[in-house]
């Protein structure tokens, strides 16, 4: 569980990160979860966008992906969300 200070720090880091995933009307599938797992292991901080034609809202999609990947939700704003999970092999981000 992230503290408020840690979440704030991660939000500041995510400010410059470009979204690398788009979730559309296909929703969240097994392949997408695998891609999120790989990206979280490599980057630790991942930003994604939910398209307007998605069947669920951004918060629901974010929570579903976070539950299935074991990641922490950093923020959900509009159609974008940010997830964080500490990497097992190549830790880059040091939390305060």
Protein Blocks (a to p, Z undefined) as FASTA:
>chain_A
ZZfklmmmmmmmmmmpccfbdcdfkopafklmmmmmmmmmmnopacddddfkbmbdfklm
mmmmmmmnopacfbdchjbccdddddfklcfbdcZZ
